[in-house]
């Protein structure tokens, strides 16, 4: 009995410790009002990465979150971040998202871009900007594709002019 009680107490404490150490992914945050970062006061420069000096930045198409692809869901996320003069990404955060999976992939994608391959001297002071990620699952390829990238850019669920798109395709086996 004593061993059972001791084991139960240890397991309960371990469980409580595990619960307190987990965090949840942000979907949309109101943290801007309480942001105490060095860069909190910087204004957001919309569409900064669309300017010619940033065209050397290698930005890859985001991966479609498997959880959303399985369910056939479309969605979006807008992320905001600060680029320092040495091309470090700081204060990366989700401004809005239609799901936590789209939010997580969008945050991850900004970190994957090849910032360190840019030539020195593009920035002399930190710059805050944002990027919108649009995700669409299609079951068709060709002119009838419901995930037309131009139309995806007109979506209004998430904000931002700098738009990166990801199109996933459903593959269905033909039954003989």
Secondary structure by P-SEA (a helix, b strand, c coil): caaaaaaaaaaaaaaaaaaaabbbbbcccccccccccccccccccccccccccccccccccccccaaaaaaccccbbbbbbbbccccccccccccccccaaaaaaaaaaaaacccccccccccccccccbbbbbbbbbccccccccccaaaaaacccccccbbbbbbbbbbbbbcc
